């Protein structure tokens, strides 16, 4: 007995279409920088046959499944605690610094701006920086 099977024409060309779509998904997943590079991807082609009792007819089912790498999780940090001013609990995402923590950027004087009357700027921080005076950190804007 000889069986000829042209996969490109099988099921009216549906197998070919499904396999090509699966290939696009796998290649897209492989190129996605948010997935682990080392994880294997798969394309599974399944052809199932269910014959009748007389063995003269069969129902054939064709499926194409992909097994892709999962998207890598994204991490972040949260500060969790109690606000001492009002006693309420909080959880707040933070980037490079913790909630309420000051950075050097908070202490740099603002850019010099001319006064409305055209005079020289009069910011306390600028005067302190020029005179090498002590800066009052309690007045820094958060």
ROSE-699487 format. One record per residue (C-alpha): residue number from 1; residue in one letter; chain; x, y, z. Coordinates in Angstrom, 3 decimals, m for minus. Example, Ala and Ser with C-alpha at 12.3 -4.5 7.8 and 13.67 -1.06 7.14 Angstrom:
2
[1,"A","A",[12.300,m4.500,7.800]] [2,"S","A",[13.670,m1.060,7.140]] 
This chain:
142
[1,"X","A",[0.000,0.000,0.000]] [2,"X","A",[1.181,3.456,m0.821]] [3,"X","A",[m0.119,6.667,0.675]] [4,"X","A",[0.577,10.034,m0.877]] [5,"X","A",[0.066,13.112,1.225]] [6,"X","A",[0.743,16.633,m0.008]] [7,"X","A",[0.745,18.757,3.160]] [8,"X","A",[0.359,21.976,1.149]] [9,"X","A",[m2.957,20.765,m0.275]] [10,"X","A",[m4.176,18.710,2.702]] [11,"X","A",[m7.537,19.869,4.163]] [12,"X","A",[m7.964,22.324,1.317]] [13,"X","A",[m4.655,24.050,2.112]] [14,"X","A",[m5.701,24.757,5.721]] [15,"X","A",[m2.769,22.796,7.156]] [16,"X","A",[m0.305,24.952,5.189]] [17,"X","A",[m2.007,28.168,6.316]] [18,"X","A",[m2.060,27.112,9.960]] [19,"X","A",[1.601,26.050,9.848]] [20,"X","A",[2.659,29.369,8.304]] [21,"X","A",[0.731,31.336,10.945]] [22,"X","A",[2.343,29.239,13.674]] [23,"X","A",[5.788,29.967,12.182]] [24,"X","A",[5.053,33.725,12.251]] [25,"X","A",[4.097,33.472,15.935]] [26,"X","A",[7.231,31.504,16.828]] [27,"X","A",[9.586,33.860,14.974]] [28,"X","A",[7.858,36.896,16.514]] [29,"X","A",[8.205,35.357,19.972]] [30,"X","A",[11.885,34.577,19.354]] [31,"X","A",[12.584,38.163,18.319]] [32,"X","A",[10.712,39.664,21.295]] [33,"X","A",[13.321,41.048,23.740]] [34,"X","A",[10.817,40.572,26.590]] [35,"X","A",[11.058,36.762,26.355]] [36,"X","A",[13.940,34.565,27.547]] [37,"X","A",[16.292,33.817,24.653]] [38,"X","A",[17.207,30.324,25.789]] [39,"X","A",[13.670,28.882,26.029]] [40,"X","A",[12.760,26.509,23.176]] [41,"X","A",[9.695,27.228,21.064]] [42,"X","A",[7.685,24.505,19.304]] [43,"X","A",[5.220,24.019,16.502]] [44,"X","A",[3.111,20.884,16.953]] [45,"X","A",[1.150,19.591,13.946]] [46,"X","A",[m1.460,17.035,14.913]] [47,"X","A",[m3.518,14.981,12.464]] [48,"X","A",[m6.181,12.822,14.138]] [49,"X","A",[m8.211,10.055,12.448]] [50,"X","A",[m11.562,8.707,13.674]] [51,"X","A",[m12.928,5.892,11.493]] [52,"X","A",[m16.417,4.476,11.323]] [53,"X","A",[m17.379,0.950,12.312]] [54,"X","A",[m17.293,m0.288,8.715]] [55,"X","A",[m13.751,1.068,8.348]] [56,"X","A",[m14.573,2.644,5.022]] [57,"X","A",[m14.674,6.295,6.100]] [58,"X","A",[m12.626,8.457,8.487]] [59,"X","A",[m13.075,11.880,9.944]] [60,"X","A",[m9.750,13.700,9.920]] [61,"X","A",[m8.941,16.597,12.229]] [62,"X","A",[m5.946,18.861,11.665]] [63,"X","A",[m4.548,21.198,14.319]] [64,"X","A",[m1.405,23.256,14.618]] [65,"X","A",[m0.363,24.481,18.054]] [66,"X","A",[2.543,26.621,19.171]] [67,"X","A",[4.465,26.523,22.422]] [68,"X","A",[5.990,29.945,22.944]] [69,"X","A",[8.278,31.376,25.589]] [70,"X","A",[6.394,33.361,28.222]] [71,"X","A",[6.939,37.088,28.461]] [72,"X","A",[9.493,37.862,31.151]] [73,"X","A",[8.120,39.573,34.254]] [74,"X","A",[8.965,43.224,34.872]] [75,"X","A",[10.196,44.140,38.331]] [76,"X","A",[9.714,47.273,40.378]] [77,"X","A",[10.037,48.328,44.014]] [78,"X","A",[7.446,49.651,46.452]] [79,"X","A",[7.868,51.472,49.704]] [80,"X","A",[5.321,50.245,52.267]] [81,"X","A",[4.695,51.870,55.604]] [82,"X","A",[2.626,54.277,57.656]] [83,"X","A",[2.494,58.014,57.028]] [84,"X","A",[3.413,59.528,60.421]] [85,"X","A",[1.477,62.714,59.658]] [86,"X","A",[m1.958,61.085,59.332]] [87,"X","A",[m1.400,57.473,60.477]] [88,"X","A",[m2.622,55.974,57.177]] [89,"X","A",[m0.891,53.002,55.595]] [90,"X","A",[0.598,53.508,52.157]] [91,"X","A",[2.255,51.534,49.386]] [92,"X","A",[4.007,53.588,46.745]] [93,"X","A",[6.125,52.543,43.802]] [94,"X","A",[9.454,54.306,43.642]] [95,"X","A",[12.281,54.581,41.182]] [96,"X","A",[15.768,55.578,42.239]] [97,"X","A",[14.832,56.866,45.661]] [98,"X","A",[12.457,56.036,48.507]] [99,"X","A",[9.380,58.154,49.231]] [100,"X","A",[10.322,61.281,51.169]] [101,"X","A",[14.042,60.814,50.628]] [102,"X","A",[15.809,63.906,49.345]] [103,"X","A",[18.268,63.928,46.492]] [104,"X","A",[20.906,66.448,45.470]] [105,"X","A",[18.557,67.638,42.723]] [106,"X","A",[16.162,68.798,45.452]] [107,"X","A",[18.899,71.051,46.836]] [108,"X","A",[20.254,72.717,43.717]] [109,"X","A",[19.204,76.334,43.384]] [110,"X","A",[16.743,77.184,40.621]] [111,"X","A",[18.013,78.757,37.438]] [112,"X","A",[18.687,82.445,37.850]] [113,"X","A",[15.691,84.472,36.821]] [114,"X","A",[15.505,88.189,36.491]] [115,"X","A",[13.152,89.869,38.918]] [116,"X","A",[9.994,91.415,37.511]] [117,"X","A",[11.550,94.873,37.801]] [118,"X","A",[14.680,93.779,35.899]] [119,"X","A",[16.790,93.534,39.045]] [120,"X","A",[19.041,90.705,40.178]] [121,"X","A",[17.614,87.399,41.500]] [122,"X","A",[17.158,87.208,45.243]] [123,"X","A",[16.656,83.494,46.021]] [124,"X","A",[18.013,82.519,49.443]] [125,"X","A",[19.716,79.391,48.060]] [126,"X","A",[21.532,81.386,45.394]] [127,"X","A",[22.797,83.877,47.958]] [128,"X","A",[23.913,81.021,50.220]] [129,"X","A",[25.719,79.266,47.355]] [130,"X","A",[27.566,82.448,46.392]] [131,"X","A",[28.509,83.288,49.997]] [132,"X","A",[29.279,79.655,50.958]] [133,"X","A",[26.624,79.952,53.684]] [134,"X","A",[24.703,77.071,55.204]] [135,"X","A",[21.584,76.029,53.287]] [136,"X","A",[18.440,75.300,55.325]] [137,"X","A",[17.458,71.786,54.091]] [138,"X","A",[14.106,72.002,55.874]] [139,"X","A",[12.951,74.536,53.277]] [140,"X","A",[13.753,72.286,50.284]] [141,"X","A",[10.757,71.551,48.071]] [142,"X","A",[9.771,67.877,47.754]] 
